[in-house]
Amino acid sequence: MIPGEWLGYVAGGLTTASFLPQVMRVIKIRSAHEISLFFNLLFLIGAAVWLAYGIYFNHLPLILWNSITFLLAASLLYAKLKYGR
């Protein structure tokens, strides 16, 4: 492991975990009125770009956490489109 790489694992884990309560809440209550579609789209695109960056530089923490974050953001976007109206 590259010195300091553990910071990437910790930071990625924390930011990814912070997304979980929102996704779980939206799915549980089947309502996404309070979620901004614009925010979600920008976040999803951002996660995809970070994932591409991690793949390009073969940086495992970025690949790992942004793959998971992308899936969570995609789930939230799906829920927004399904329950947001």
N, C-alpha and C positions, 0 to 999 in steps of 0.2 A: 504494500500500500504506500502510495506517495505520502510523504509527511504532510499533515494537515488535511488529507483527504477525508478523514473521519468527520471533519467539520461539514463537508458536503453531505455525508450520510445523515448527520444529526439535523442540519438545517432542512434538508429535503424531507426527512421524516416528520419533523414538526410542522412544516408548512402544508405537507400533504395531509397529515392528521387533522389539521385545523379545518380542512374542507369537509371531512367526514360528517360532523354533526349537522351541517346544513343539508347535505345530500340525504342523510337519514331522516331529518325532520320533514323535508319536502315529500319524500316517499311515504312516510308514516301518515301525515295529515292530508296527503293528496291535494296539496295546494301550493302553487308557486307564484301567486299574485305579487308577492313582495320581492321576488327576484327580478332583477333587471335583465332583460334579454340582451341589451347592448353590453352590459358587464360580462355576462356569460360568454357571449361570442368573442369578445376581446380576450378574456381569460383563456378560452379554449385555443384560440390562435396563438396566444403567448406560450402556452404549454407545448403546443406543437413545434413552435420555433425553438424553444429551449431543448426539446427532445431532439430535433434535427441537429442542433449545435452539439449536444452531448454525443450523438452518433458520429458526427463529423470528426470530433476530437477524441472519440473513443473514451469518454469520461463516464465511467460506470455510475457514480451517484446521480448525475444528471439524467442518464438513460433510465435508471431504475425509477426514481421518484417522479420524473415527468411523464413516464409511461402510465404510472398509477394515477397521477394528477389529471392527465388527459382523459383517462377513462372515467374518473369521477366527474370532471367537468362536462364530459359528453353525457353522462347520466343525468346531471342536473339540467342540461340543455333539453334533453328528451322530456324530463319531467316538466320543465317550463312550457314546452310546446304542448304537452298533453294536459297539464293541470293548470296552466297559467291564465286561462281565460275564464 
